[in-house]
Amino acid sequence: MQAGKLNKRVAHYQAVAGKSLNGAPIKLLTRLRFTWTKIEQVGASASDAGERTQAINRYQVTLRHRNGVTVKIDDWLQYKISWLKVVGVDGLIDDGKALVLTCESNPNEPPPEVQ
């Protein structure tokens, strides 16, 4: 990975099971780390959901890989005010120094509550 390619700092969150104040099971997000990434938009689509059209943006995210931290499908990345949901883990590049992910952003679907 060339110096300066990973130029966006994101927070990596993982969904965990929790309970609401009433005791109902819910998903919560727990922050695992901050990491440097490269984010590239690779597509945009629209889906008809009920009465209105929802825009879904797809991104290819390359992030610095560290041993001991696992990125899974349904994890979330936060860049500034944007939330990206991990929908695919594509693999390691540069001798295991970077991990390539496929993420989606849907402004109408907020992430789970942060713990």
Secondary structure as GFF3:
##gff-version 3
##sequence-region A 1 115
A	DSSP	beta_strand	8	19	.	.	.	ID=ss1
A	DSSP	beta_strand	25	49	.	.	.	ID=ss2
A	DSSP	beta_strand	52	64	.	.	.	ID=ss3
A	DSSP	beta_strand	76	79	.	.	.	ID=ss4
A	DSSP	beta_strand	82	93	.	.	.	ID=ss5
A	DSSP	beta_strand	98	105	.	.	.	ID=ss6
A	DSSP	beta_strand	113	114	.	.	.	ID=ss7
###
